[in-house]
Amino acid sequence: MEVTAAVEDGVALVTLNRPHRMNAVDDALRTRLIDTLAQCNRDPAVRVVVMTGAGARAFCAGQDLDEAAAMQWQQLVPWLERQRAMYQAVRDLDKPCVAAVRGVAAGAGFQLALCADWRIATPQSRWGQPEVKAGLASIVGSYLMTLHVGHTHNAQLSLSGELISGQRAFEIGLVTELHDDEVLMARAMERARQLAALPPTAMRLSSQRLRAMSQPGFDEACVAGIRAQLECYADGEPQRVMAAFLRKRDGDKANNGGETS
């Protein structure tokens, strides 16, 4: 199961569950996450959602490159609309969402975490927007960063594609709380229970207002993102960069007897 969910004491623990691929987003995970979050939103027993990734290596390493590299331009618009729907599923929650992040939160994973209300991470976690390194424009992620950081840090992350530590992400305002790995989930669940204890109607209305304040900008960024990625794919940059990466990955895998690090 690409996404699992368990509810206890008003808290739904939603786990991205592709640890062998660092919880990278493919169509199965995307679809399951959208459906799971919608179910959590409808369930009155759920007061708070905690979103995390399986394994120690990643919250979510981003878009699955096998899927992205195989994309044809005719498929690009519906594919990006599905990606938008995944982010919107987090934004649509009428109850708080806490992202608990260890390992890598990059690209689509970075953006998922930014859609949450509360980001709890380890100092050693890795955060960033590496789209430009894959030949893709940094559009939706750069918009989401405007909700958290100023232009200087946004430009650094969007234009370099570099990842920063959880410690640095906390310092610039991308992360809400820092905790060591061994207590990360305990602290995330503790925070979730504190939020779950607050009056639900006030929390729902507050969540809806926070969403309404940024929805026009998010919608515009998603439309701009589709236009930009169509141009990138028309030029062929993503296909060339991703194909080279996959050739190297498969070569390394063959040299390691079928295993990758």
VEXDREN-2710 file (C-alpha; in Angstrom, 1 decimal):
% VEXDREN-2710
k/r/px/py/pz
1/MET/0.0/0.0/0.0
2/GLU/1.6/3.3/-1.2
3/VAL/-0.1/5.3/1.6
4/THR/-1.2/4.0/5.0
5/ALA/-3.4/5.6/7.6
6/ALA/-4.2/4.9/11.3
7/VAL/-6.4/6.9/13.6
8/GLU/-6.0/7.1/17.3
9/ASP/-7.2/9.7/19.8
10/GLY/-8.4/12.1/17.1
11/VAL/-5.1/12.0/15.2
12/ALA/-4.7/10.4/11.8
13/LEU/-1.2/9.2/11.0
14/VAL/-0.8/9.2/7.2
15/THR/2.4/7.6/6.0
16/LEU/3.8/7.8/2.5
17/ASN/4.9/4.2/2.0
18/ARG/7.4/3.7/-0.8
19/PRO/10.6/3.5/1.3
20/HIS/12.4/1.5/-1.5
21/ARG/12.0/4.6/-3.7
22/MET/12.5/7.2/-0.9
23/ASN/8.7/7.6/-0.9
24/ALA/8.9/9.3/-4.4
25/VAL/5.5/10.3/-5.9
26/ASP/4.1/8.1/-8.6
27/ASP/0.5/7.8/-9.8
28/ALA/-0.4/5.1/-7.3
29/LEU/0.9/7.1/-4.3
30/ARG/-0.6/10.3/-5.6
31/THR/-4.1/8.8/-6.1
32/ARG/-4.0/7.0/-2.7
33/LEU/-2.8/10.2/-0.9
34/ILE/-5.6/12.3/-2.4
35/ASP/-8.2/9.7/-1.4
36/THR/-6.8/9.2/2.1
37/LEU/-6.7/12.9/2.9
38/ALA/-10.3/13.4/1.6
39/GLN/-11.4/10.5/3.9
40/CYS/-9.6/12.1/6.9
41/ASN/-11.3/15.4/6.1
42/ARG/-14.7/13.8/6.1
43/ASP/-14.2/11.7/9.2
44/PRO/-15.4/13.5/12.3
45/ALA/-13.2/11.3/14.5
46/VAL/-10.1/12.8/12.9
47/ARG/-9.2/16.2/14.4
48/VAL/-5.6/16.5/13.2
49/VAL/-3.6/14.8/10.4
50/VAL/0.1/13.9/10.8
51/MET/1.8/13.2/7.5
52/THR/5.2/11.4/7.4
53/GLY/7.3/9.1/5.2
54/ALA/8.2/5.5/5.8
55/GLY/11.8/4.6/6.6
56/ALA/14.7/6.8/7.7
57/ARG/15.9/8.1/4.3
58/ALA/13.1/10.4/3.2
59/PHE/9.8/12.1/3.9
60/CYS/9.4/12.2/0.2
61/ALA/12.3/12.6/-2.4
62/GLY/10.0/14.2/-4.9
63/GLN/8.5/13.1/-8.2
64/ASP/9.4/9.5/-9.3
65/LEU/11.8/10.1/-12.2
66/ASP/10.8/6.9/-14.0
67/GLU/7.3/8.3/-14.4
68/ALA/8.5/11.9/-15.2
69/ALA/11.0/10.7/-17.8
70/ALA/8.3/8.6/-19.6
71/MET/5.9/11.6/-19.8
72/GLN/4.9/12.7/-23.3
73/TRP/3.9/16.3/-23.9
74/GLN/0.3/15.2/-24.7
75/GLN/0.0/13.7/-21.2
76/LEU/1.6/16.7/-19.4
77/VAL/-1.4/18.8/-18.6
78/PRO/-3.5/16.0/-17.0
79/TRP/-0.4/14.8/-15.1
80/LEU/0.3/18.2/-13.7
81/GLU/-3.3/18.7/-12.8
82/ARG/-3.1/15.5/-10.8
83/GLN/0.0/16.8/-9.0
84/ARG/-1.9/20.0/-8.3
85/ALA/-4.8/17.9/-6.9
86/MET/-2.4/16.2/-4.5
87/TYR/-1.2/19.5/-3.1
88/GLN/-4.8/20.8/-3.0
89/ALA/-5.8/17.7/-0.9
90/VAL/-3.4/18.9/1.8
91/ARG/-4.6/22.5/1.5
92/ASP/-8.3/21.4/1.6
93/LEU/-8.0/19.9/5.0
94/ASP/-10.4/21.7/7.4
95/LYS/-8.3/20.5/10.3
96/PRO/-4.6/21.0/11.1
97/CYS/-1.9/19.1/9.2
98/VAL/1.5/18.3/10.8
99/ALA/4.3/17.2/8.6
100/ALA/6.9/15.1/10.4
101/VAL/10.1/15.1/8.3
102/ARG/13.2/13.0/8.5
103/GLY/15.6/12.5/5.6
104/VAL/14.9/14.2/2.3
105/ALA/12.0/16.5/1.6
106/ALA/12.7/17.6/-2.0
107/GLY/10.6/18.7/-5.0
108/ALA/7.1/17.4/-4.7
109/GLY/7.9/16.2/-1.2
110/PHE/9.1/19.7/-0.2
111/GLN/5.9/21.2/-1.6
112/LEU/3.7/18.7/0.2
113/ALA/5.4/19.6/3.5
114/LEU/5.0/23.3/2.7
115/CYS/1.2/22.8/2.2
116/ALA/1.0/21.5/5.8
117/ASP/0.4/23.8/8.7
118/TRP/3.1/22.6/11.0
119/ARG/6.5/21.2/9.9
120/ILE/8.5/19.3/12.5
121/ALA/11.9/18.0/11.3
122/THR/15.2/16.7/12.4
123/PRO/18.2/19.1/12.1
124/GLN/19.8/16.6/9.7
125/SER/16.8/16.4/7.3
126/ARG/17.3/17.8/3.8
127/TRP/15.0/20.4/2.2
128/GLY/14.9/21.9/-1.2
129/GLN/13.5/22.6/-4.7
130/PRO/15.8/20.8/-7.2
131/GLU/13.5/21.1/-10.2
132/VAL/16.0/23.2/-12.2
133/LYS/18.5/20.3/-12.0
134/ALA/16.0/18.1/-13.7
135/GLY/15.4/20.6/-16.5
136/LEU/12.1/21.8/-15.0
137/ALA/11.1/25.3/-14.0
138/SER/10.6/26.1/-10.3
139/ILE/7.1/27.6/-10.3
140/VAL/4.7/26.1/-7.7
141/GLY/7.4/25.4/-5.2
142/SER/8.7/29.0/-5.5
143/TYR/5.1/30.3/-4.9
144/LEU/4.6/28.1/-1.8
145/MET/7.9/29.4/-0.4
146/THR/6.6/33.0/-0.6
147/LEU/4.2/32.0/2.2
148/HIS/7.1/31.2/4.5
149/VAL/10.3/33.0/3.4
150/GLY/11.5/36.2/1.7
151/HIS/12.7/36.6/-1.8
152/THR/16.4/36.1/-1.0
153/HIS/16.0/32.6/0.4
154/ASN/13.4/31.7/-2.3
155/ALA/15.7/32.7/-5.1
156/GLN/18.6/30.7/-3.5
157/LEU/16.5/27.5/-3.3
158/SER/14.6/27.9/-6.6
159/LEU/17.5/28.9/-8.8
160/SER/20.3/26.7/-7.4
161/GLY/18.3/23.5/-6.8
162/GLU/20.5/22.9/-3.7
163/LEU/19.2/21.2/-0.6
164/ILE/19.6/22.8/2.8
165/SER/19.6/21.1/6.3
166/GLY/16.6/21.0/8.6
167/GLN/18.6/23.3/10.9
168/ARG/18.9/25.9/8.2
169/ALA/15.3/25.4/7.1
170/PHE/14.3/26.2/10.7
171/GLU/16.5/29.3/10.8
172/ILE/14.9/30.8/7.7
173/GLY/11.3/29.9/8.6
174/LEU/10.5/26.8/6.5
175/VAL/10.3/24.5/9.5
176/THR/8.2/25.1/12.7
177/GLU/10.1/22.8/15.2
178/LEU/13.3/20.9/15.3
179/HIS/13.7/17.6/17.2
180/ASP/16.3/14.8/17.2
181/ASP/15.4/11.7/15.1
182/GLU/14.7/9.5/18.1
183/VAL/12.0/11.7/19.4
184/LEU/10.6/13.2/16.2
185/MET/7.5/11.1/15.9
186/ALA/6.7/11.4/19.6
187/ARG/7.0/15.1/19.4
188/ALA/4.9/15.3/16.3
189/MET/2.1/13.2/17.8
190/GLU/2.3/15.3/21.0
191/ARG/1.8/18.5/19.0
192/ALA/-1.0/16.8/17.0
193/ARG/-2.8/15.9/20.2
194/GLN/-2.5/19.4/21.5
195/LEU/-4.1/20.8/18.4
196/ALA/-6.7/18.1/18.5
197/ALA/-7.8/19.3/21.9
198/LEU/-8.7/22.7/20.6
199/PRO/-12.3/23.7/19.8
200/PRO/-13.0/22.1/16.4
201/THR/-15.3/24.7/14.9
202/ALA/-12.8/27.5/15.5
203/MET/-10.0/25.3/14.1
204/ARG/-12.1/24.6/11.0
205/LEU/-12.9/28.2/10.3
206/SER/-9.3/29.3/10.9
207/SER/-8.0/26.6/8.5
208/GLN/-10.6/27.7/5.9
209/ARG/-9.5/31.3/6.2
210/LEU/-5.8/30.5/5.9
211/ARG/-6.6/28.5/2.7
212/ALA/-8.7/31.3/1.3
213/MET/-6.0/33.9/1.8
214/SER/-3.5/32.0/-0.4
215/GLN/-5.8/30.1/-2.8
216/PRO/-5.8/32.7/-5.6
217/GLY/-2.0/32.8/-5.6
218/PHE/-1.8/29.0/-5.5
219/ASP/-4.2/28.7/-8.4
220/GLU/-2.2/31.2/-10.5
221/ALA/1.1/29.4/-9.8
222/CYS/-0.4/26.1/-10.9
223/VAL/-1.5/27.6/-14.2
224/ALA/1.9/29.2/-14.7
225/GLY/3.5/26.0/-13.8
226/ILE/1.7/24.1/-16.5
227/ARG/2.7/26.7/-19.1
228/ALA/6.3/26.6/-18.0
229/GLN/6.7/22.8/-17.9
230/LEU/5.1/22.5/-21.4
231/GLU/7.8/24.8/-22.7
232/CYS/10.5/22.9/-20.8
233/TYR/9.3/19.6/-22.3
234/ALA/8.9/21.1/-25.7
235/ASP/12.6/22.1/-25.6
236/GLY/13.5/18.6/-24.4
237/GLU/15.6/19.5/-21.4
238/PRO/13.8/17.4/-18.8
239/GLN/13.8/14.3/-21.1
240/ARG/17.6/14.7/-21.7
241/VAL/18.5/15.3/-18.1
242/MET/16.3/12.6/-16.7
243/ALA/17.4/10.0/-19.3
244/ALA/21.1/10.7/-18.4
245/PHE/20.3/10.3/-14.7
246/LEU/18.4/7.0/-15.2
247/ARG/21.2/5.6/-17.4
248/LYS/23.7/6.3/-14.7
249/ARG/21.4/4.9/-12.0
250/ASP/20.8/1.7/-14.0
251/GLY/24.5/1.4/-14.7
252/ASP/25.4/1.8/-11.0
253/LYS/22.7/-0.8/-10.2
254/ALA/24.1/-3.3/-12.6
255/ASN/27.6/-2.7/-11.3
256/ASN/26.4/-3.3/-7.8
257/GLY/24.7/-6.6/-8.6
258/GLY/21.2/-5.1/-8.7
259/GLU/21.5/-3.1/-5.6
260/THR/21.5/0.7/-5.2
261/SER/22.4/2.8/-2.2
END
